[in-house]
Amino acid sequence: MDLHVEMQLDSRDTKKRGATIAQWFNVSLNSLFLQTAPPGAFWTAGLAREEGDSLEFFEGLDSIQSDFLGKLVCFPYAARLVLMYGEQEIGSVSSTHAIKGGEHSRLTASLQYGSAALFDPQRCNRLVDVVAQALNQADPAFGRIECDQFSEYANLDLVLRRKPDEYLPMSRHLLRGYAWTTICPEELVGRLGGVDALRKTGAFARVVRLERGVVLQSTDTVAGFSAEVMNAVFEALAPVLPPGMPKRHPAFPDIRCIPRDASGV
C-alpha cells in the first residue's frame, strides 16, 4: 500500500524556495525514511540546477547527507531522492519546478506504508506531523496526502477536467481538491471562517495550524476515510471548491470524489 504526499508552491515564496525545498527533503529523510528503511536499503539521488541540465548523481546515504542535501538551497530545477531495496523502489522524495502562469514548484514524497499502518492512528498522525513540520515555514498554495492511485492532478483537477494553466494560477482562489489530508492556503482559510470555524465543522479529526495555511486531517487513520467522512469534508470545503459537476475520468477510474457540484452546497 503506497502513501503519497504532494505540495504545491507558487511565486509567493520564491525568495525562500531553496530553503523550503531543503527542509522538505531533510524532514522527509530524517523523520520518515530513516525511521522505516529496512537493513540493506540503498539510497540514490539526482539534482539538476537548471532546466535542461544533466543530472548530478549521488549514491549512498553518506554522500546524500554530506553533499546532496546542502545543494538543495540553490533552488534546483529538479531534485529526487530514492530509497531502494534490492531492485524495488520503496520510497522517494522529489521537487520539480515549472513556470505556468507564475513560478510553481511541486514537492512530493511517496512511501510504502503497509496495510496495517493505514489502521494505526499513531503512525498516521505522525505522518501528518512530519508533513506539517516540513511545511511550517513555507506558504503552500495546495497540498494533499493520498493512498494508492496518484498523479500530478488532484481529484477535482481530473473530474472537472481542469488543466494546469487553469488551476495553478487559481490555487489561492479555488482549492484544487480534497483528500484524506488536505493542505489549504492561508487565503482560503480566511474565506472558510478561520481555524476555529474549520474545527467546529466536525469534518476534521485534526486542524494543524501552519505559519500560513492549515493541514486538515479528516480522520485519525487513512483507513477511516470513508465515503461519509469524505462527504463531510466536501461540505466543509465547498465554499472554496471549484464549481461544476464531476465527471469520471476514464484514465483514472478509481479517483475518489463526491458526485456533487460544490456551488450548490
C-alpha positions in Angstrom: 0.0 0.0 0.0 1.5 3.3 -1.1 1.0 6.7 0.5 1.7 9.9 -1.5 2.2 13.5 -0.4 2.1 16.4 -2.7 2.7 20.1 -2.0 2.3 23.0 -4.5 4.3 26.2 -4.0 3.9 29.3 -6.1 5.6 32.7 -6.6 4.6 33.8 -3.1 7.7 32.3 -1.6 10.2 32.3 -4.5 12.9 34.1 -2.4 13.0 31.3 0.2 12.2 28.4 -2.2 15.6 26.8 -1.8 15.3 26.7 2.0 11.8 25.2 1.7 13.0 22.5 -0.7 15.9 21.7 1.6 13.6 21.5 4.6 11.2 19.2 2.6 14.0 16.7 1.8 15.7 16.9 5.3 12.5 16.3 7.2 11.3 13.6 4.9 14.6 11.7 5.0 15.2 12.0 8.8 11.6 11.7 10.1 10.1 9.3 7.6 12.6 7.2 5.6 15.4 6.7 8.1 12.8 5.5 10.6 11.4 2.8 8.3 14.2 1.8 5.9 15.0 -1.9 6.2 18.5 -3.1 6.7 20.3 -3.3 3.4 18.4 -0.5 1.8 20.3 1.7 -0.7 20.0 5.5 -1.3 20.5 7.4 -4.5 19.7 10.9 -5.5 20.0 13.3 -8.5 19.8 17.0 -9.0 19.6 19.4 -12.0 20.4 23.0 -11.2 18.7 24.5 -14.3 16.2 23.2 -16.9 18.0 21.1 -19.5 21.0 20.4 -17.2 22.3 16.9 -16.9 21.5 15.3 -13.5 24.3 15.3 -10.9 24.1 11.9 -9.1 24.8 11.0 -5.5 24.9 7.4 -4.2 24.8 6.2 -0.7 23.4 7.8 2.5 26.7 9.4 3.5 27.0 11.2 0.1 23.4 12.3 0.2 23.7 13.7 3.8 27.1 15.4 3.3 26.6 16.8 -0.3 23.2 16.4 -1.9 21.1 17.9 0.9 23.3 21.0 1.1 23.0 21.8 -2.6 19.2 22.0 -2.4 19.3 25.5 -1.1 20.3 26.6 -4.6 16.6 26.2 -5.6 17.3 23.4 -8.2 15.1 22.9 -11.2 14.6 19.3 -10.2 15.8 17.0 -7.5 14.9 13.5 -6.4 16.0 11.1 -3.7 15.1 7.4 -3.9 15.2 4.6 -1.4 15.8 1.2 -3.0 15.6 -2.3 -1.5 17.1 -4.7 -4.0 15.6 -3.7 -7.3 12.5 -2.3 -5.8 11.8 1.4 -5.1 10.2 1.7 -1.7 10.3 5.4 -1.2 11.1 8.7 -2.9 11.2 12.5 -2.3 11.2 14.9 -5.2 11.0 18.6 -6.2 10.2 19.9 -9.7 9.9 23.5 -10.9 7.8 24.8 -13.7 6.7 28.2 -14.9 3.0 28.0 -15.7 1.0 31.2 -15.0 3.7 32.0 -12.5 6.6 30.2 -10.8 5.4 26.9 -9.3 7.2 24.0 -7.6 5.8 20.6 -6.9 7.1 18.8 -3.8 6.3 15.1 -3.4 7.0 12.2 -1.2 5.9 8.5 -1.7 6.5 5.6 0.6 5.3 2.0 1.0 3.3 2.1 4.2 1.8 -1.4 4.5 -1.8 -2.2 5.0 -1.6 -2.4 8.8 -0.2 1.1 9.1 -3.3 2.5 7.4 -5.3 1.4 10.5 -2.7 2.7 13.0 -3.6 6.2 14.4 -0.1 6.7 15.9 1.6 6.2 12.5 -1.0 8.1 10.5 -0.9 11.1 12.9 2.9 11.1 12.8 2.9 11.2 9.0 0.7 14.3 9.2 3.0 15.8 11.8 6.1 15.3 9.6 4.4 17.0 6.7 3.4 19.9 8.9 6.9 20.2 10.2 8.3 20.2 6.7 5.9 23.0 5.6 5.6 25.1 8.7 7.7 28.0 7.4 6.5 27.7 3.8 3.5 29.4 2.2 1.8 26.4 0.4 -0.8 27.0 -2.3 -2.2 23.5 -2.0 -1.3 20.0 -0.7 -2.7 16.6 0.0 -1.9 13.1 1.4 -3.5 10.3 -0.5 -3.3 6.5 -0.8 -2.7 4.3 -3.8 -3.6 5.8 -7.2 -1.9 9.1 -7.6 -1.0 11.6 -10.3 0.1 15.2 -10.6 -3.6 16.0 -10.8 -5.8 16.3 -7.6 -9.2 14.7 -7.7 -11.1 17.8 -8.8 -8.5 18.6 -11.4 -9.4 15.3 -13.1 -13.1 15.0 -12.6 -13.7 18.7 -13.6 -11.2 18.4 -16.5 -9.1 21.4 -15.2 -5.8 21.9 -16.9 -2.5 23.2 -15.2 -2.7 26.6 -16.8 -6.1 27.0 -15.2 -5.7 25.5 -11.8 -2.2 26.5 -10.9 -2.7 30.3 -11.2 -6.0 30.0 -9.3 -4.8 27.9 -6.4 -5.2 30.7 -3.9 -8.7 31.4 -5.1 -10.1 27.8 -5.5 -8.9 24.7 -3.7 -7.8 22.0 -6.2 -9.4 19.1 -4.4 -9.8 17.3 -1.1 -8.2 14.1 0.3 -7.6 12.2 3.5 -5.4 15.1 4.5 -5.7 18.4 2.6 -3.4 21.4 2.9 -5.3 24.7 2.5 -3.6 28.0 1.8 -4.0 31.0 4.1 -6.2 32.9 1.8 -8.8 30.2 1.7 -8.6 29.6 5.4 -9.9 33.1 5.9 -12.8 32.5 3.4 -13.7 29.4 5.4 -14.1 31.4 8.6 -10.7 30.6 10.1 -9.2 27.8 12.1 -11.9 27.7 14.8 -14.6 27.6 12.2 -13.0 24.7 10.5 -12.6 22.8 13.8 -16.3 23.4 14.6 -17.5 21.8 11.3 -16.7 18.4 12.8 -15.3 17.3 9.4 -11.7 17.0 10.6 -10.0 14.9 13.3 -7.2 17.5 13.4 -6.7 21.0 12.1 -2.9 21.7 12.3 -2.0 25.4 12.0 1.0 26.4 9.9 2.6 29.8 9.8 0.5 30.3 6.7 -2.3 27.8 6.0 -3.6 24.7 7.7 -3.3 21.0 7.4 -6.7 19.4 7.5 -6.6 15.7 8.6 -10.1 14.1 8.1 -9.7 11.0 10.3 -7.1 9.6 12.7 -6.3 6.8 10.2 -6.2 6.6 6.4 -8.4 3.5 6.5 -11.1 5.6 8.2 -11.5 8.0 5.2 -15.0 6.6 4.3 -17.5 8.0 1.8 -19.4 9.5 4.7 -16.3 11.3 6.0 -15.4 12.4 2.5 -18.8 14.0 2.1 -18.4 15.9 5.4 -15.0 17.2 4.2 -16.6 18.2 0.8 -19.3 20.1 2.5 -16.9 21.9 4.9 -14.7 23.0 2.0 -17.4 23.6 -0.6 -17.3 27.4 -0.4 -13.7 27.4 -1.8 -14.0 24.4 -4.2 -14.3 25.0 -8.0 -17.8 24.8 -9.4 -19.0 22.1 -11.7 -20.5 18.6 -11.8 -17.8 15.9 -11.5 -17.4 13.5 -14.4 -15.5 10.3 -14.0 -12.1 10.2 -15.9 -11.7 7.0 -17.9 -7.9 7.0 -17.3 -8.4 7.3 -13.5 -11.5 5.2 -12.7 -10.6 4.9 -9.0 -10.3 8.6 -8.2 -12.5 9.3 -5.2 -14.8 12.3 -5.1 -18.3 13.4 -4.1 -20.6 13.5 -7.2 -22.0 16.9 -6.4 -21.5 20.5 -7.6 -19.8 22.4 -4.8 -21.6 25.6 -5.9 -24.9 24.1 -4.9 -23.9 23.4 -1.3 
